[in-house]
Amino acid sequence: MKEQLSHLIQKYTEGKLTLKEQIELSEQLSDNKNSAADELLLQDWQERLKSGINPDHDLTPVLDRVHH
C-alpha cells in the first residue's frame, strides 16, 4: 500500500494522475487513520525543500524587498 501511495503522490506532482487515480489518492489522503500518507507527504515536502534551497545565494535583498 505504501508503494502505491508513493507512486500516486509522484504522479500527482508530475500532473499525470488519471481520474481514477485522483479519486484513489483523495480517498487515501482523507483517511485520518492513514499515517503512511502523512509520513509520505512530509517526506516528499522535506525533499522538495532541500532540493529547492541553494545556499550559494544571498537572499537578504529579497527579504528586504518583501519587508519594505
N, C-alpha and C positions, 0 to 999 in steps of 0.2 A: 504494500500500500504506500509506503514512504517513497519508493522509487517512482511509482505512478504519479504521486503528488508532486514530486520534484520535477518530473517530466512536464507536467501540466503547467507548473509555475514558469519553467523555462520557456515553454511555447507561448505563454501569456506575455512574457516580457518581450518576446520577439514579434508579437502580434499575429501569431499563426494558429490560434485556437479555432477549432470548429465550434459550431453552435452546441453540439452535444458535449464537447469538452468544456465549454464555458459553463454549462449547467452543472456538470460534474464538479468542476473546480469551485464553483459558487456554493454548492451543497457541502463540500468538504470544509471550506473556509468558514461557513456559517455554523458548523457544529462546534459548540463551545467545549465539548469534551475531546476535541481533536488536538491534542498537544503537539503532535507531529507537524501539523500545519503551522502552528505558532513558531515552532522551532525552525522549520524550513524557511519561513518568511523572515525571521530575524537573521538567520544565517545569510540569506540572499541579500538582505538590506546591508548587513555589515560588509559583505564582499563588494557590493556596489560602492559603498562609501570609500573603502580602501582604494579601489581602482580609480575613483574619480578625484582623488586628492593628489595634488602634485606639490610636494614640499619645496620644490625649487622656485616656486612663485611666491613673491611677497604680495599678499592680498591686503595689506594695510591701506593702500589708496582706495581700493574697492570699499572697504569698511568705512573709510572716511566719507566717501560719496553717499553711502547708504544712510549714514547718521547725520549728514549735514545738508 
